[in-house]
Amino acid sequence: LLPFQTEEAKALTPAIVVVHIQDTWTDYGALLDLQDPWLTTPFIFAFGQGGVPDAAIKADFPNRRLIHYYPDEPYTFYEHPREK
């Protein structure tokens, strides 16, 4: 949770965060403490499934910045999916 409490992360809000799972679903699940069920929190987390285009996610939340998060680089936020 700490990476999302930094000033750098706060400056990205409001944001949709696509979480790209590295090991298990808990990479995503642990972040849900930062989100409420009404989707009104600074961060809304989406489970990265690989094939869903950014445009499709962004269309559902046009007033939010879309960022990509990889748990193996916890303090780095990407505007686009990182290269494999």
C-alpha positions in Angstrom: 0.0 0.0 0.0 2.9 2.3 0.6 3.7 3.1 -3.0 0.2 4.6 -3.4 0.7 6.9 -0.4 3.7 8.8 -1.9 3.4 12.3 -3.3 4.3 11.0 -6.7 1.4 8.6 -6.7 -1.0 11.2 -5.2 -0.1 13.5 -8.1 -1.5 11.0 -10.5 -5.0 11.0 -9.1 -7.8 10.5 -9.9 -6.6 7.4 -11.6 -7.5 3.9 -12.9 -4.6 1.6 -12.0 -4.2 -1.5 -14.1 -2.4 -4.0 -11.9 -0.3 -6.4 -13.9 -0.1 -9.6 -11.8 3.4 -10.9 -11.2 2.8 -13.9 -8.9 -0.7 -14.3 -7.6 -4.0 -12.5 -7.5 -3.1 -11.1 -4.1 -0.8 -8.6 -6.0 -4.1 -7.0 -7.0 -6.3 -8.0 -4.0 -4.0 -6.3 -1.4 -4.6 -2.9 -3.1 -8.3 -3.0 -2.7 -8.0 -1.6 0.8 -7.4 1.7 -1.0 -10.6 1.6 -3.0 -14.3 1.8 -1.9 -17.2 0.0 -3.6 -18.6 3.2 -4.9 -15.5 3.9 -7.0 -15.1 7.4 -5.5 -11.5 7.0 -4.1 -8.5 8.6 -5.7 -7.4 5.2 -7.1 -9.6 2.6 -8.7 -7.8 -0.7 -9.4 -8.4 -3.0 -12.4 -7.1 -6.5 -12.7 -4.7 -6.5 -15.7 -5.8 -9.2 -18.1 -3.4 -8.5 -20.9 -5.8 -8.4 -23.8 -8.0 -5.5 -22.7 -7.1 -2.3 -24.6 -6.4 0.8 -22.6 -9.0 2.6 -24.6 -11.7 0.3 -23.4 -10.8 0.9 -19.7 -10.4 4.6 -20.2 -13.8 4.9 -21.9 -15.5 3.7 -18.7 -13.7 6.3 -16.6 -13.0 9.3 -18.9 -12.2 11.7 -16.0 -9.4 9.5 -14.6 -5.8 9.0 -15.7 -4.9 5.5 -16.7 -1.7 4.1 -15.2 -0.1 0.7 -15.2 1.4 -0.9 -12.0 3.7 -3.8 -11.7 4.2 -5.2 -8.2 7.8 -6.1 -9.0 8.5 -2.4 -9.4 6.4 -1.0 -6.6 7.3 2.6 -6.8 7.2 2.9 -10.6 4.0 3.9 -12.4 3.7 3.6 -16.2 1.5 5.5 -18.6 1.6 2.5 -21.0 2.2 -1.2 -20.5 5.9 -1.8 -20.1 7.8 -3.8 -22.6 8.2 -7.5 -22.0 
